[in-house]
Every structure is written in structure tokens, then in C-alpha cells.
Amino acid sequence: MAPRANWKGHLTLGDLSCAVALYTAASTSDRVSFHIINRRTGHRVQRQMVDAETGKPVERDDIVKGYELSSGDYVLLDPDEIAEAVPESDKTLALETFIPCNEIDTIYLDRPYYLAPADKVSAEVFDLIRHGLEAKSAAALARTVLFRRLRTLLIRPHGDGLIATTLNYDYEVRSASEAFADIKEFKIEGEMLDLAQHIINTKRGSFEPGAFEDRYENALQELVKAKIEGRKPPKKPKPKETNVVNLMEALRMSAGLKESENKPKRKASRAASDKKSPKRAARPATRKAS
């Protein structure tokens, strides 16, 4: 069964135009979901809107949105007023600006959608646009009304189709300066930096989405299965205790170094020579000191 499109419209590039459909690329529908249940009766519990001051239920027709003023009062907005204020959708994704695929900071990326031709007639023009973007390793910026909001989308080639990712507006992205304001700057060098780089090099790999498990989701599924089968749910393993008390020791343990390997080679070789001929090694040291 073909997936249901979230949005349909036209993709345009100059005088080129083709009908396209937008499909959800990331979904949470397969996650374990729960209902709210009355423990005593086993019946589902329904949520109800109540007046915060009187505690009385409020009918759906009496519910409107309100913008709070500094005085604590509210400007009331009816659904029709909000609908009229929203820009009209012309159902068009006009490719306006072209940029390198990796130029946008990932912090601006919001939600990904698959973009595909909506019918067979549009397939050739769609493929021409996709090939053009792919040949130039370029992505396109386009704007349209999506889900009652004017959104900017980043459109880039992906397999036989395109990925359209909604972008966060600049005002929606918080400055990192506040989050990083209290971070102190340390002088990291020498063996400490070498060990950190060694650990990174030994753990290099590639991103394989299938290799990452949702352990929280798996644990919920196992819990539900155990309850259905009438057995006790599995116990969580206790986290391993560690006696690491300093950063250098933690780095050495992470690098897999043994205690004997922690000492610098220069000191180790000198100690070895002292064991072989302790008297001979001590004599020249005394003469030099005098």
C-alpha cells in the first residue's frame, strides 16, 4: 500500500514545473504507546478542559486562544481570525536559491520529508531537476505554506528522489553563548592530548543507523511482553562501579593501557639498567656530583 502524502503541490525551477508529493521521512508511530487508565476500574481516562479559576468544565465551542499581556490580561483570538492571518498556500515549491549541500549548520535542520513525483506525467521533469542538483552537488532553498505555517525548506538529492527538510527560523535557534558561557578553557597538551587522540583513532567508524538500538523502546516492549505472559520483568543490570579519581587515569584506562605501560619508556629503560648493574650505575653518578 502506497504511503499517504502529507502535502501535494508543484515543484518549480524557472519555467519547469512538476507535481510533487511530500511524505513523512521520520515517524514515531511504531513506538510503544500507552493509554491513561483508572487503576480501580480498568477504564480509560478522558482529558477534560476545565477553567483554571472556577474548576468547571469548558465546552469546546467556548475555547479560544489567547495572547498574554504583561498586565496578565489576554488578547482573545478566534480560530477564524487566526486562519485569515495565515498566508494563503499556493501549493508551490519554487527553487529560488542554490547552495552547497553541506553549507547549512545542522542546528537549523528541523524535520525531513521525502519529496517524490505525484504522477507519471511529472516523473521526467522531476528527474531532470534531481539530476541537475546531483550533478552540481547542490541543494535548493524553497518556501511554501506547510501545515498552516510559512516554512523554508532545504531540498537535496537522495537516491531516486529528493529530501525536503524544514528549517528552523533564525529567531527559533537560541544562541550558544548562553549555554557555553560557564565553560572554562583548559590547556590540554602532552600525554593527555595524545591519549585522547589515540582513543578517538582506535574508535573511528562510519554511521550505520541500523547499528543503533533504541534500548528504551526495547525495554518497554520487553516489560509489556513480560506482563502479558505473567512473568517478572527482567532486572536492569547495575552500572559498573569505577574507582577512577583523575582525568589522566581515566584516559589511560579508556586507551586500554596497563599499569606497567603508563610509565614513560625513558624511565622504564633506566630502571631496567639499574637492576642489571646497580653498583656500576651508582659510581659515575657520585663522581659527576663531586
C-alpha positions, 0 to 999 in steps of 0.5 A: 500500500502506497504511503499517504502524502502529507502535502501535494503541490508543484515543484518549480525551477524557472519555467519547469514545473512538476507535481510533487508529493511530500511524505513523512521521512521520520515517524514515531508511530511504531513506538510503544504507546500507552493509554491513561487508565483508572487503576480501580476500574480498568477504564480509560481516562478522558482529558477534560478542559476545565477553567483554571479559576472556577474548576468547571468544565469548558465546552469546546465551542467556548475555547479560544486562544489567547495572547498574554499581556504583561498586565496578565490580561489576554488578547482573545483570538478566534480560530477564524481570525487566526486562519485569515492571518495565515498566508494563503498556500499556493501549493508551490515549491519554487527553487529560488536559491542554490547552495552547497549541500553541506553549507547549512549548520545542522542546528537549523535542520528541523524535520525531513520529508521525502519529496517524490513525483505525484504522477507519471506525467511529472516523473521526467521533469522531476528527474531532470531537476534531481539530476541537475542538483546531483550533478552540481552537488547542490541543494535548493532553498524553497518556501511554501505554506506547510501545515498552516505555517510559512516554512523554508525548506532545504531540498537535496538529492537522495537516491531516486528522489529528493529530501525536503527538510524544514528549517528552523527560523533564525529567531527559533535557534537560541544562541550558544553563548548562553549555554557555553558561557560557564565553560572554562578553557583548559590547556590540554597538551602532552600525554593527555592530548595524545591519549585522547587522540589515540582513543578517538583513532582506535574508535573511528567508524562510519554511521550505520543507523541500523547499528543503533538500538533504541534500548528504551523502546526495547525495554518497554516492549520487553516489560509489556511482553513480560506482563502479558505472559505473567512473568517478572520483568527482567532486572536492569543490570547495575552500572559498573562501579569505577574507582577512577579519581583523575582525568589522566587515569581515566584516559589511560584506562579508556586507551586500554593501557596497563599499569606497567605501560603508563610509565614513560619508556625513558624511565622504564629503560633506566630502571631496567639498567639499574637492576642489571648493574646497580653498583656500576650505575651508582659510581659515575653518578657520585663522581659527576656530583663531586 
